[in-house]
Amino acid sequence: MPSKTRRTREREATHDRILDVARELFVERGVEATTMRAIAERLECTAPAIYHHFADKQSLLRELVTQDIGALGASFLRLAAVADPVERLIKLGMAYVRFGLEHPQHYRLLFMTPGAKRDHPDDHAEQVERNPESDAYGIVRATVAEAIQAGRFRGDYGDPERVSQICWAATHGLISLHMVFAEDAWIEWRDVETSAERMLAALVDGMMDDR
């Protein structure tokens, strides 16, 4: 397989750098307030230089969302081999928490930046999320549905959508609190992963059918 030319490597590196800087600015300022000119200023280049890589802000944002949702979905897909759906659900929750800890800017863009996933007139974000390789919520929902069908949860936890959203809310709450308040000294924060493990264990145990 022929190696990439130096020019190709440089172009790809610039492309990735634009994405990284754009992600930072979208998170810092919001989607609406971030312009291509602002991205160019942060990169110390001209706006037309960015247009060599992206037609407009929408296409740039679209690629960011596609990449970041895909990265989360890929981490979830690696857990598909876990046979027990309850065990898999806990592991999915931990994968979600680790994604937030390891990729805070990606997480902030996807789940804490208004407009990042809704500003797509061609519904591209929805298409990405419905792709089996990147549909993180769909993977969680399917796992919950499997556990319910196997009779693992009590009757009042028989709605896959509700249970999935409860699990999502719990993990998102933990990660977002950590991101927003971790540097504040008024609370003695504990290790996030350990807290997540115990939270998920307690959450799932509370839904289980013990008969």
N, C-alpha and C positions, 0 to 999 in steps of 0.2 A: 504494500500500500504506500503510495508516494507521500512524502512528508509535506507538511504545509509550508508555503513560502513565508518568508519573513513578513511580507506585506499583509498576508492573510492573518498571521498571528497577531500582528500589531492592530489590525482592524478589529479582530475579535476581542483583544484586550481593551481597546477603546470602547467597544460596544458594552462590555461587561462593566467597565468603569462608569459609563453613563447610567446604566441600570442601578448600580450601587448608590451613586450620588442622588439620583432621582428618588430612590426609595427613602433615603435619609430626609430629603426635603419634603416629600409627601407626608412623612410621619411628623416632622417638625412643624410644618406650616399648614398641612391639610391639602387635599387634592385641588380644590378650587383656587387656592391662593398660590399654588406653585405653577410657575410659568416656565416655558422652555428657556426664556432669557435668564431666569433665576438659576436654572440647572447649569446653563452655560457659564454663568458668573462663578458658581461654585467650582466648576471644572477649570476655570480660567481659560476658556476658549470662547469662540463666537457661536451664537445660536445657529447660524447656517451649518456649522460643523456637525451639530447634532442631527440636523435634518438629512445628513448623508446616511444616518443609521435608522432614523425613525421619521415617518411622515408627519407626525404631530404628537401632541401630548397623549392623546387617546391610545395610539398604537404603542407608545412607550409604557403607559400604565397597563395596557392589555398584556404585554409581554411579562411585566413584573408579576401581575396576578397569576398568570399562567404558570410561571416558574415556581412561585412560592406555594401555590395550592398543590402543584405537582410534587414538590419536595415533601410536603406533609402527607399527601396521599401515598407516596412511595414508602414512607416510614411505616404507614399503616398496613400496606400490602405485605410487608415483610412478616407480619404477624398472622397471615392467613393460615399458616400451617398449624397454629395452636388449635387443637381439636375441641377442647372444652370452651363453649362460648362465654361462660362466666369468667373463666381465667383470661380468655382473649380480651374481653371487655376491660378488665383491669389493666392489662398490658397496653391496650389502645390508649387508655387514659394516661398511663405513664409516658407513652410515646408522645402524646400531645403536650404534656408538661415539659418533657425534655426538648421538644421542638422549640417551645417558647424560651427555654433557658439558653439553648445553644444558638438560636437564631432570633434574638429579640426584635431586630428591625423588621424581619420578615413577618413575625407574629404581630407586631404593632400595625404594620400595613394592612394585613388581612383582617384583623379582628378588633383593632382599636382606632382605625382611621376612617372617619365618616366619608362615604362616597367612593372609597377605593374599589369596592366590588359592585357598586350600583351604577357607576358612571360609564356604562357600556351600551350605547344605543343598538348595537347588533346582538346583544345578549350573549356575547362571547363568554363572559364569566360563568353564566349558567351552563353553557355548553361544556366548559372545562370541568365544572363541578360535577356534571353528570357523567363524565368520562370515568369508567371503572378504575382507571389507573390514577385518578386524582380526586375522586369523590370521597373525601374523608368522612363527611357526614353519612353518606350512603353506606360506607363500610361499617360504621358504628351502628347504624340503624339495622343493617342486616344481621349483625352479631346479636343485638338486643332481641330482634325478632326470633332468631334461632333459640335463644335462651328461653324466651316466653313459650315458644312452641314445644320445647322440651319439658315444660312445667317447672322451670327452675325459679320463677318469680311468683309472688302471691298474685291473686286475682286483681287487686287494685293497682297492680303494676303490669297490666296486660296490654297497654297501648305503647307500641314501639316508638312512636314519635315522642310521646311524653317522657318515657324513660330515657331516650337518647338525649332529649333536651335537658333533662335533669342532670345527667352525667356531664354534658357539655358545660352547663352553667356552673357546676361545681369546679371543674378543672379550670375553666376560664376565670372564675372568680379568684382562685388561688394564684394563677399566673399574673393576672392583671394587678392584683394587690401587691404582689412582689415587685412588679415593674414600676409601679407608681410610688410605692412607699418604702422600698427596701433600704434606701439611704436615710430614712428618718429614724432618729434615735429614741423616739417616744414609745416604741414597741421593741421588745427584745425578740427579733425575728428568729425563727428556727429554720433549720435546713429544709428547703422547699421540697426536695424529692422525698425525704422521709415523711413530711407532712402530707404529701400527695399520696404516698403509699397507704398511710393510715386512713386518710379521708376516703379513698376509693374502697378500701376494705370495709370500712364502716358503712359506706353508702350501699354497696352491693349486699352486704350482710343484712341491712335493714329491709331490702326488697325480696330477699330469698324466701321461698316456701320451705319451712322446716318440717313439713309433714313426712 
